[in-house]
Amino acid sequence: MSRVDTATVTAIELETQIPRANATQHSTANVSTTDSDAILQASRLADSTVPDGGYGWVVIFGCAVVAFWFVGTSYSWGVMQAALVEQGLSSASTLSFVGSVTTAFISVLAIVNSRVVRALGARATVMIGIGLVGIGEALAGFATTSVGGLFVTAGGVMGVGMSLCFITISVTPAQYFSKKRGLANGIVFAGGGLGGAITSFAIDGLIHRVGPAWTYRVIGLVTLATGLPAAYLIKERSPIRSATFIEWRLFLDHRFTTIFLAGAIGTFPLLVPPFFLPLYALSLNLSSSTGAGLVAGFNFSSAIGRIACGSLCDILGPLNTLFLALSLCGLSMIALWPVSDTLAPLVVFVVVNGASNGGFFATMPTVVGNVFGSARVAVAMGMIVTGWAGGYLMVYPSFSSLDQSKPKARLLVNDFISKGSPDCWILTRRIWRRARRPASIPPGNLLRWIYGAGVGRAGGDG
């Protein structure tokens, strides 16, 4: 029996050998904490055997290439959307829902996909995922004159594929890295930022040369040609075994609740800039190429931020790095966005916000793996990502009037970012401070815990 298998068996034994006396001496919350400690101990035993390199770097390369395509394509939707609006297919308020459906699948199917990756394995799951992304893009090339067709192809088919890719590249690196886990995750998601930068320019150039239809087809074929070989390189060190579909008891852990709420709140303003920069640039009388350049700059900054935050996870700790990324993102929207009505300040905002935005997504898998243990990273990550559905879905309807008038477009974006973002950041900070308390949340008191998050001293400012 290998050392990894021994660690897995140890996790089961530790859970089954908890003295029954604890059930009568402690509350339900304390028993939950004891169980969690057992799983964390088993995770640490398993992490002690990881190579922190070796074939793990090949897996990281494969994950980065997959992220290049599925993250890059989703973050470049604003460029395609602006072209379809200009073509007269439909209004931005209607087309925006296509991008909404695509990204929302990542959250909606997160828990289901965590089960899929455990059942099929990392390689099969990610190959199916990247295959659906490429096929969806190619099929979307035949639906650029039909809004309904885009919902099915660019929205549904691509969305399911992206959701499978996301969960796989989020949980697999944890099996190969422990001390360098933050850097490994940063490199993986930096591939997505770099993909967004390159894909933005590529899509804009192809649109001007061959039109939206063939742009989709070309991107789809290239995704299949490069993504499938990269996906084949991805495999887990040992099978991810867990009979649990959802661990409801995690909501009794203040750390999980904090991270869940921070992600659910933070995703509302996080997705506004990359998806609406092209239309916002047009409202400032800038060219479509300038809008694509801004998106590319945002994504390139995101790539730098993902690597930087990944490295900081290994130095400062993942929770501190996540809070730093969210804080910088919120402050950039408070201080820089209100004055970004010309190109120069808008570029500064794009760089700062892009770096912090990327840091959030690159840091989250490391936070989950380190805090809750690599043995349950798939389940915990699936549950946390499900909370992002509101941010993914509601960003687009919030801008339903974006195409009606250019001045109104600027006011709408400014109002949402400059007013909504501080509220989100302040609430996230208050919850974060409350989470410094060592005790679990008493059952039935979750709402009171949330609304009392800023009352009294919470054991440190986090």
GUPA-735934 format. One record per residue (C-alpha): x negated, y, z negated. Coordinates in nm, 3 decimals. Layout:
BEGIN
node c1=X; c2=Y; c3=Z
...
This chain:
BEGIN
node c1=0.000; c2=0.000; c3=0.000
node c1=-0.142; c2=0.339; c3=0.098
node c1=-0.191; c2=0.625; c3=-0.147
node c1=0.089; c2=0.823; c3=0.023
node c1=0.330; c2=0.531; c3=-0.014
node c1=0.222; c2=0.496; c3=-0.376
node c1=0.306; c2=0.864; c3=-0.434
node c1=0.649; c2=0.812; c3=-0.278
node c1=0.716; c2=0.511; c3=-0.500
node c1=0.594; c2=0.711; c3=-0.797
node c1=0.855; c2=0.977; c3=-0.721
node c1=1.131; c2=0.715; c3=-0.733
node c1=0.997; c2=0.557; c3=-1.051
node c1=0.960; c2=0.893; c3=-1.223
node c1=1.319; c2=0.981; c3=-1.144
node c1=1.457; c2=0.646; c3=-1.264
node c1=1.250; c2=0.633; c3=-1.582
node c1=1.365; c2=0.961; c3=-1.736
node c1=1.475; c2=0.872; c3=-2.089
node c1=1.847; c2=0.866; c3=-2.134
node c1=1.805; c2=1.051; c3=-2.458
node c1=1.742; c2=1.367; c3=-2.253
node c1=2.101; c2=1.361; c3=-2.132
node c1=2.227; c2=1.409; c3=-2.486
node c1=1.953; c2=1.644; c3=-2.606
node c1=1.948; c2=1.889; c3=-2.319
node c1=2.194; c2=2.072; c3=-2.096
node c1=2.262; c2=1.980; c3=-1.736
node c1=2.029; c2=2.258; c3=-1.627
node c1=1.741; c2=2.118; c3=-1.832
node c1=1.792; c2=1.765; c3=-1.694
node c1=1.786; c2=1.913; c3=-1.344
node c1=1.458; c2=2.085; c3=-1.429
node c1=1.312; c2=1.756; c3=-1.556
node c1=1.409; c2=1.579; c3=-1.234
node c1=1.257; c2=1.862; c3=-1.031
node c1=0.933; c2=1.837; c3=-1.231
node c1=0.917; c2=1.465; c3=-1.150
node c1=0.949; c2=1.533; c3=-0.779
node c1=0.693; c2=1.813; c3=-0.801
node c1=0.452; c2=1.577; c3=-0.975
node c1=0.500; c2=1.319; c3=-0.701
node c1=0.448; c2=1.592; c3=-0.440
node c1=0.121; c2=1.696; c3=-0.603
node c1=0.003; c2=1.335; c3=-0.599
node c1=0.084; c2=1.313; c3=-0.229
node c1=-0.078; c2=1.653; c3=-0.159
node c1=-0.399; c2=1.536; c3=-0.323
node c1=-0.450; c2=1.294; c3=-0.033
node c1=-0.390; c2=1.537; c3=0.255
node c1=-0.692; c2=1.597; c3=0.479
node c1=-0.655; c2=1.980; c3=0.501
node c1=-0.773; c2=1.945; c3=0.858
node c1=-0.855; c2=1.655; c3=1.085
node c1=-0.565; c2=1.562; c3=1.312
node c1=-0.367; c2=1.824; c3=1.127
node c1=-0.521; c2=2.093; c3=1.349
node c1=-0.396; c2=1.907; c3=1.657
node c1=-0.048; c2=1.906; c3=1.502
node c1=-0.080; c2=2.279; c3=1.429
node c1=-0.174; c2=2.342; c3=1.793
node c1=0.127; c2=2.146; c3=1.916
node c1=0.358; c2=2.327; c3=1.675
node c1=0.217; c2=2.665; c3=1.783
node c1=0.279; c2=2.592; c3=2.152
node c1=0.636; c2=2.481; c3=2.077
node c1=0.688; c2=2.799; c3=1.871
node c1=0.540; c2=3.001; c3=2.159
node c1=0.835; c2=2.903; c3=2.374
node c1=1.136; c2=2.877; c3=2.148
node c1=1.052; c2=3.177; c3=1.927
node c1=0.916; c2=3.381; c3=2.217
node c1=1.226; c2=3.322; c3=2.427
node c1=1.467; c2=3.410; c3=2.148
node c1=1.277; c2=3.727; c3=2.058
node c1=1.278; c2=3.834; c3=2.424
node c1=1.655; c2=3.809; c3=2.459
node c1=1.685; c2=4.187; c3=2.440
node c1=1.494; c2=4.222; c3=2.769
node c1=1.725; c2=3.979; c3=2.950
node c1=2.033; c2=4.131; c3=2.788
node c1=1.941; c2=4.481; c3=2.908
node c1=1.896; c2=4.345; c3=3.264
node c1=2.233; c2=4.167; c3=3.261
node c1=2.406; c2=4.480; c3=3.131
node c1=2.244; c2=4.685; c3=3.407
node c1=2.351; c2=4.419; c3=3.658
node c1=2.711; c2=4.474; c3=3.545
node c1=2.781; c2=4.123; c3=3.419
node c1=2.940; c2=4.248; c3=3.098
node c1=2.896; c2=4.493; c3=2.813
node c1=2.618; c2=4.465; c3=2.557
node c1=2.880; c2=4.402; c3=2.289
node c1=2.985; c2=4.083; c3=2.472
node c1=2.645; c2=3.963; c3=2.587
node c1=2.499; c2=4.018; c3=2.241
node c1=2.703; c2=3.722; c3=2.118
node c1=2.506; c2=3.493; c3=2.349
node c1=2.187; c2=3.575; c3=2.161
node c1=2.383; c2=3.551; c3=1.837
node c1=2.495; c2=3.196; c3=1.911
node c1=2.143; c2=3.090; c3=2.012
node c1=1.973; c2=3.199; c3=1.690
node c1=2.268; c2=3.112; c3=1.466
node c1=2.230; c2=2.743; c3=1.556
node c1=1.900; c2=2.746; c3=1.365
node c1=2.096; c2=2.817; c3=1.046
node c1=2.421; c2=2.638; c3=1.120
node c1=2.247; c2=2.307; c3=1.196
node c1=1.961; c2=2.344; c3=0.947
node c1=2.089; c2=2.087; c3=0.696
node c1=2.194; c2=1.843; c3=0.969
node c1=1.858; c2=1.881; c3=1.143
node c1=1.667; c2=1.815; c3=0.823
node c1=1.844; c2=1.479; c3=0.824
node c1=1.769; c2=1.427; c3=1.194
node c1=1.395; c2=1.484; c3=1.151
node c1=1.390; c2=1.229; c3=0.867
node c1=1.582; c2=0.975; c3=1.076
node c1=1.407; c2=1.015; c3=1.413
node c1=1.067; c2=1.142; c3=1.306
node c1=0.893; c2=1.467; c3=1.390
node c1=0.775; c2=1.373; c3=1.741
node c1=1.111; c2=1.254; c3=1.873
node c1=1.298; c2=1.545; c3=1.714
node c1=1.072; c2=1.817; c3=1.852
node c1=1.056; c2=1.658; c3=2.198
node c1=1.435; c2=1.653; c3=2.215
node c1=1.440; c2=2.010; c3=2.089
node c1=1.192; c2=2.160; c3=2.335
node c1=1.353; c2=1.956; c3=2.613
node c1=1.691; c2=2.113; c3=2.539
node c1=1.533; c2=2.460; c3=2.528
node c1=1.381; c2=2.417; c3=2.875
node c1=1.692; c2=2.254; c3=3.022
node c1=1.913; c2=2.523; c3=2.872
node c1=1.700; c2=2.796; c3=3.029
node c1=1.699; c2=2.625; c3=3.369
node c1=2.078; c2=2.579; c3=3.357
node c1=2.124; c2=2.941; c3=3.249
node c1=1.973; c2=3.036; c3=3.582
node c1=2.294; c2=2.909; c3=3.743
node c1=2.516; c2=3.097; c3=3.499
node c1=2.392; c2=3.457; c3=3.523
node c1=2.720; c2=3.558; c3=3.685
node c1=2.934; c2=3.393; c3=3.418
node c1=2.951; c2=3.500; c3=3.055
node c1=3.111; c2=3.170; c3=2.959
node c1=2.835; c2=2.978; c3=3.136
node c1=2.571; c2=3.172; c3=2.943
node c1=2.743; c2=3.089; c3=2.616
node c1=2.718; c2=2.717; c3=2.698
node c1=2.365; c2=2.714; c3=2.843
node c1=2.162; c2=2.999; c3=2.688
node c1=2.376; c2=2.992; c3=2.375
node c1=2.471; c2=2.632; c3=2.303
node c1=2.212; c2=2.410; c3=2.473
node c1=1.917; c2=2.634; c3=2.394
node c1=2.048; c2=2.699; c3=2.043
node c1=2.062; c2=2.330; c3=1.952
node c1=1.713; c2=2.281; c3=2.097
node c1=1.570; c2=2.576; c3=1.904
node c1=1.722; c2=2.453; c3=1.580
node c1=1.554; c2=2.112; c3=1.621
node c1=1.220; c2=2.274; c3=1.701
node c1=1.240; c2=2.514; c3=1.407
node c1=1.302; c2=2.255; c3=1.138
node c1=1.025; c2=2.027; c3=1.274
node c1=0.749; c2=2.288; c3=1.287
node c1=0.857; c2=2.422; c3=0.947
node c1=0.822; c2=2.094; c3=0.755
node c1=0.550; c2=1.896; c3=0.936
node c1=0.239; c2=2.107; c3=0.854
node c1=0.298; c2=2.047; c3=0.481
node c1=0.198; c2=1.681; c3=0.530
node c1=-0.148; c2=1.776; c3=0.656
node c1=-0.240; c2=2.083; c3=0.452
node c1=-0.238; c2=2.177; c3=0.086
node c1=-0.508; c2=2.434; c3=0.009
node c1=-0.481; c2=2.579; c3=0.361
node c1=-0.105; c2=2.537; c3=0.393
node c1=-0.038; c2=2.910; c3=0.420
node c1=-0.295; c2=2.959; c3=0.696
node c1=-0.161; c2=2.654; c3=0.884
node c1=0.197; c2=2.784; c3=0.876
node c1=0.075; c2=3.130; c3=0.972
node c1=-0.099; c2=2.995; c3=1.282
node c1=0.210; c2=2.795; c3=1.381
node c1=0.446; c2=3.090; c3=1.363
node c1=0.186; c2=3.328; c3=1.509
node c1=0.227; c2=3.120; c3=1.823
node c1=0.588; c2=3.237; c3=1.828
node c1=0.485; c2=3.600; c3=1.790
node c1=0.231; c2=3.570; c3=2.070
node c1=0.494; c2=3.393; c3=2.279
node c1=0.735; c2=3.681; c3=2.227
node c1=0.470; c2=3.933; c3=2.335
node c1=0.376; c2=3.748; c3=2.654
node c1=0.729; c2=3.630; c3=2.738
node c1=0.868; c2=3.984; c3=2.710
node c1=0.635; c2=4.111; c3=2.980
node c1=0.680; c2=3.795; c3=3.188
node c1=1.059; c2=3.815; c3=3.178
node c1=1.060; c2=4.186; c3=3.265
node c1=0.823; c2=4.132; c3=3.556
node c1=1.013; c2=3.832; c3=3.690
node c1=1.345; c2=4.015; c3=3.665
node c1=1.211; c2=4.296; c3=3.885
node c1=1.072; c2=4.049; c3=4.139
node c1=1.315; c2=3.757; c3=4.157
node c1=1.617; c2=3.860; c3=3.947
node c1=1.762; c2=3.720; c3=3.623
node c1=1.871; c2=3.386; c3=3.773
node c1=1.531; c2=3.275; c3=3.895
node c1=1.368; c2=3.424; c3=3.587
node c1=1.562; c2=3.179; c3=3.374
node c1=1.475; c2=2.889; c3=3.603
node c1=1.103; c2=2.968; c3=3.610
node c1=1.081; c2=3.012; c3=3.234
node c1=1.275; c2=2.689; c3=3.183
node c1=1.050; c2=2.483; c3=3.410
node c1=0.732; c2=2.624; c3=3.255
node c1=0.871; c2=2.553; c3=2.908
node c1=0.928; c2=2.188; c3=3.001
node c1=0.589; c2=2.153; c3=3.171
node c1=0.390; c2=2.286; c3=2.874
node c1=0.622; c2=2.230; c3=2.579
node c1=0.681; c2=1.856; c3=2.615
node c1=0.309; c2=1.759; c3=2.615
node c1=0.254; c2=1.984; c3=2.313
node c1=0.551; c2=1.831; c3=2.133
node c1=0.409; c2=1.482; c3=2.190
node c1=0.106; c2=1.579; c3=1.980
node c1=0.325; c2=1.641; c3=1.674
node c1=0.371; c2=1.353; c3=1.433
node c1=0.406; c2=1.312; c3=1.057
node c1=0.136; c2=1.149; c3=0.844
node c1=0.396; c2=0.933; c3=0.671
node c1=0.771; c2=0.893; c3=0.724
node c1=0.983; c2=1.155; c3=0.551
node c1=1.203; c2=0.943; c3=0.326
node c1=1.492; c2=1.086; c3=0.126
node c1=1.845; c2=0.963; c3=0.073
node c1=1.964; c2=1.310; c3=-0.032
node c1=2.157; c2=1.515; c3=0.221
node c1=2.205; c2=1.827; c3=0.005
node c1=2.053; c2=1.878; c3=-0.340
node c1=2.323; c2=2.088; c3=-0.504
node c1=2.132; c2=2.093; c3=-0.831
node c1=1.872; c2=2.319; c3=-0.669
node c1=2.121; c2=2.605; c3=-0.706
node c1=2.074; c2=2.571; c3=-1.083
node c1=1.707; c2=2.658; c3=-1.036
node c1=1.657; c2=3.035; c3=-1.050
node c1=1.361; c2=3.011; c3=-0.811
node c1=1.567; c2=2.842; c3=-0.541
node c1=1.857; c2=3.085; c3=-0.586
node c1=1.620; c2=3.380; c3=-0.562
node c1=1.458; c2=3.258; c3=-0.241
node c1=1.797; c2=3.162; c3=-0.095
node c1=1.944; c2=3.509; c3=-0.165
node c1=1.630; c2=3.692; c3=-0.052
node c1=1.644; c2=3.513; c3=0.283
node c1=2.020; c2=3.558; c3=0.323
node c1=1.994; c2=3.931; c3=0.251
node c1=1.666; c2=3.993; c3=0.431
node c1=1.767; c2=3.850; c3=0.768
node c1=2.030; c2=4.121; c3=0.825
node c1=1.782; c2=4.405; c3=0.899
node c1=1.495; c2=4.177; c3=1.006
node c1=1.651; c2=4.085; c3=1.341
node c1=1.767; c2=4.431; c3=1.449
node c1=1.443; c2=4.572; c3=1.600
node c1=1.335; c2=4.286; c3=1.829
node c1=1.683; c2=4.232; c3=1.974
node c1=1.786; c2=4.594; c3=2.028
node c1=1.460; c2=4.777; c3=2.106
node c1=1.515; c2=4.758; c3=2.487
node c1=1.863; c2=4.910; c3=2.467
node c1=1.747; c2=5.163; c3=2.209
node c1=1.460; c2=5.262; c3=2.439
node c1=1.708; c2=5.318; c3=2.723
node c1=1.913; c2=5.541; c3=2.492
node c1=1.597; c2=5.753; c3=2.448
node c1=1.569; c2=5.781; c3=2.829
node c1=1.267; c2=5.550; c3=2.836
node c1=1.219; c2=5.300; c3=3.118
node c1=1.305; c2=4.931; c3=3.095
node c1=0.934; c2=4.851; c3=3.122
node c1=0.870; c2=5.068; c3=2.818
node c1=1.143; c2=4.880; c3=2.631
node c1=0.983; c2=4.548; c3=2.724
node c1=0.647; c2=4.686; c3=2.614
node c1=0.791; c2=4.780; c3=2.275
node c1=0.928; c2=4.428; c3=2.231
node c1=0.592; c2=4.284; c3=2.334
node c1=0.416; c2=4.512; c3=2.085
node c1=0.657; c2=4.409; c3=1.813
node c1=0.593; c2=4.042; c3=1.881
node c1=0.216; c2=4.083; c3=1.902
node c1=0.218; c2=4.266; c3=1.567
node c1=0.438; c2=3.986; c3=1.438
node c1=0.174; c2=3.732; c3=1.540
node c1=-0.095; c2=3.925; c3=1.351
node c1=0.132; c2=3.958; c3=1.049
node c1=0.209; c2=3.586; c3=1.047
node c1=-0.157; c2=3.488; c3=1.036
node c1=-0.239; c2=3.757; c3=0.779
node c1=0.051; c2=3.661; c3=0.551
node c1=-0.029; c2=3.294; c3=0.594
node c1=-0.384; c2=3.357; c3=0.472
node c1=-0.258; c2=3.575; c3=0.186
node c1=-0.036; c2=3.286; c3=0.073
node c1=-0.351; c2=3.089; c3=-0.003
node c1=-0.506; c2=3.386; c3=-0.188
node c1=-0.226; c2=3.579; c3=-0.362
node c1=0.031; c2=3.300; c3=-0.372
node c1=0.328; c2=3.243; c3=-0.140
node c1=0.595; c2=3.411; c3=-0.358
node c1=0.390; c2=3.729; c3=-0.398
node c1=0.318; c2=3.736; c3=-0.026
node c1=0.686; c2=3.689; c3=0.063
node c1=0.785; c2=3.975; c3=-0.165
node c1=0.509; c2=4.192; c3=-0.013
node c1=0.635; c2=4.120; c3=0.340
node c1=0.996; c2=4.203; c3=0.251
node c1=0.890; c2=4.520; c3=0.069
node c1=0.679; c2=4.645; c3=0.360
node c1=0.962; c2=4.567; c3=0.603
node c1=1.212; c2=4.761; c3=0.393
node c1=0.979; c2=5.057; c3=0.339
node c1=0.899; c2=5.082; c3=0.711
node c1=1.271; c2=5.107; c3=0.785
node c1=1.322; c2=5.368; c3=0.514
node c1=1.021; c2=5.586; c3=0.595
node c1=0.944; c2=5.532; c3=0.965
node c1=1.269; c2=5.446; c3=1.143
node c1=1.460; c2=5.773; c3=1.071
node c1=1.191; c2=5.971; c3=1.256
node c1=1.146; c2=5.721; c3=1.541
node c1=1.338; c2=5.923; c3=1.800
node c1=1.035; c2=5.965; c3=2.029
node c1=0.788; c2=5.713; c3=2.166
node c1=0.490; c2=5.782; c3=1.935
node c1=0.661; c2=5.723; c3=1.596
node c1=0.859; c2=5.437; c3=1.749
node c1=0.531; c2=5.262; c3=1.835
node c1=0.409; c2=5.303; c3=1.476
node c1=0.735; c2=5.159; c3=1.347
node c1=0.710; c2=4.866; c3=1.590
node c1=0.359; c2=4.777; c3=1.468
node c1=0.431; c2=4.801; c3=1.094
node c1=0.775; c2=4.643; c3=1.103
node c1=0.666; c2=4.371; c3=1.344
node c1=0.382; c2=4.262; c3=1.116
node c1=0.602; c2=4.246; c3=0.805
node c1=0.887; c2=4.080; c3=0.996
node c1=0.659; c2=3.802; c3=1.115
node c1=0.518; c2=3.765; c3=0.766
node c1=0.860; c2=3.676; c3=0.629
node c1=0.919; c2=3.388; c3=0.870
node c1=0.563; c2=3.253; c3=0.842
node c1=0.561; c2=3.264; c3=0.462
node c1=0.895; c2=3.098; c3=0.391
node c1=0.791; c2=2.737; c3=0.472
node c1=0.486; c2=2.773; c3=0.249
node c1=0.699; c2=2.911; c3=-0.033
node c1=0.941; c2=2.620; c3=-0.010
node c1=0.667; c2=2.358; c3=0.011
node c1=0.463; c2=2.497; c3=-0.278
node c1=0.750; c2=2.581; c3=-0.511
node c1=0.974; c2=2.276; c3=-0.459
node c1=0.721; c2=2.019; c3=-0.347
node c1=0.629; c2=1.872; c3=-0.010
node c1=0.840; c2=1.565; c3=-0.095
node c1=1.162; c2=1.766; c3=-0.064
node c1=1.055; c2=2.041; c3=0.175
node c1=1.290; c2=1.921; c3=0.452
node c1=1.600; c2=1.928; c3=0.231
node c1=1.514; c2=2.255; c3=0.057
node c1=1.414; c2=2.429; c3=0.380
node c1=1.736; c2=2.319; c3=0.550
node c1=1.945; c2=2.456; c3=0.265
node c1=1.762; c2=2.790; c3=0.255
node c1=1.773; c2=2.844; c3=0.632
node c1=2.149; c2=2.777; c3=0.627
node c1=2.181; c2=3.096; c3=0.422
node c1=2.041; c2=3.297; c3=0.711
node c1=2.350; c2=3.235; c3=0.925
node c1=2.515; c2=3.560; c3=0.818
node c1=2.218; c2=3.769; c3=0.925
node c1=2.185; c2=3.584; c3=1.256
node c1=2.554; c2=3.614; c3=1.341
node c1=2.649; c2=3.958; c3=1.213
node c1=2.361; c2=4.162; c3=1.356
node c1=2.518; c2=4.152; c3=1.701
node c1=2.878; c2=4.241; c3=1.613
node c1=2.740; c2=4.528; c3=1.404
node c1=2.628; c2=4.686; c3=1.731
node c1=2.947; c2=4.635; c3=1.932
node c1=2.948; c2=5.002; c3=2.039
node c1=2.584; c2=5.012; c3=2.144
node c1=2.658; c2=5.034; c3=2.513
node c1=2.939; c2=5.290; c3=2.498
node c1=2.729; c2=5.606; c3=2.469
node c1=2.358; c2=5.668; c3=2.427
node c1=2.385; c2=5.919; c3=2.140
node c1=2.625; c2=5.685; c3=1.962
node c1=2.384; c2=5.399; c3=2.015
node c1=2.105; c2=5.586; c3=1.840
node c1=2.331; c2=5.688; c3=1.553
node c1=2.460; c2=5.331; c3=1.510
node c1=2.114; c2=5.177; c3=1.496
node c1=1.982; c2=5.453; c3=1.270
node c1=2.275; c2=5.418; c3=1.031
node c1=2.243; c2=5.041; c3=0.998
node c1=1.866; c2=5.031; c3=0.956
node c1=1.802; c2=5.345; c3=0.750
node c1=2.099; c2=5.291; c3=0.515
node c1=2.159; c2=4.916; c3=0.515
node c1=1.794; c2=4.813; c3=0.485
node c1=1.724; c2=5.002; c3=0.160
node c1=2.034; c2=4.847; c3=0.004
node c1=1.919; c2=4.500; c3=0.108
node c1=1.567; c2=4.565; c3=-0.015
node c1=1.678; c2=4.706; c3=-0.352
node c1=1.912; c2=4.412; c3=-0.417
node c1=1.641; c2=4.166; c3=-0.317
node c1=1.394; c2=4.334; c3=-0.553
node c1=1.638; c2=4.325; c3=-0.845
node c1=1.710; c2=3.956; c3=-0.791
node c1=1.336; c2=3.889; c3=-0.758
node c1=1.265; c2=4.056; c3=-1.093
node c1=1.539; c2=3.852; c3=-1.259
node c1=1.390; c2=3.533; c3=-1.119
node c1=1.076; c2=3.581; c3=-1.325
node c1=1.266; c2=3.436; c3=-1.622
node c1=1.154; c2=3.078; c3=-1.688
node c1=1.499; c2=2.936; c3=-1.768
node c1=1.735; c2=2.779; c3=-1.516
node c1=2.070; c2=2.936; c3=-1.437
node c1=2.346; c2=2.808; c3=-1.666
node c1=2.613; c2=2.618; c3=-1.466
node c1=2.905; c2=2.845; c3=-1.372
node c1=2.715; c2=3.168; c3=-1.436
node c1=2.559; c2=3.219; c3=-1.092
node c1=2.758; c2=3.531; c3=-1.002
node c1=2.699; c2=3.691; c3=-1.340
node c1=2.327; c2=3.615; c3=-1.299
node c1=2.324; c2=3.787; c3=-0.958
node c1=2.514; c2=4.098; c3=-1.060
node c1=2.316; c2=4.131; c3=-1.379
node c1=1.989; c2=4.099; c3=-1.194
node c1=1.873; c2=4.450; c3=-1.267
node c1=1.978; c2=4.467; c3=-1.633
node c1=1.706; c2=4.467; c3=-1.896
node c1=1.347; c2=4.356; c3=-1.868
node c1=1.307; c2=4.046; c3=-1.651
node c1=0.968; c2=3.934; c3=-1.761
node c1=0.772; c2=4.140; c3=-1.508
node c1=0.821; c2=4.335; c3=-1.192
node c1=0.721; c2=4.054; c3=-0.959
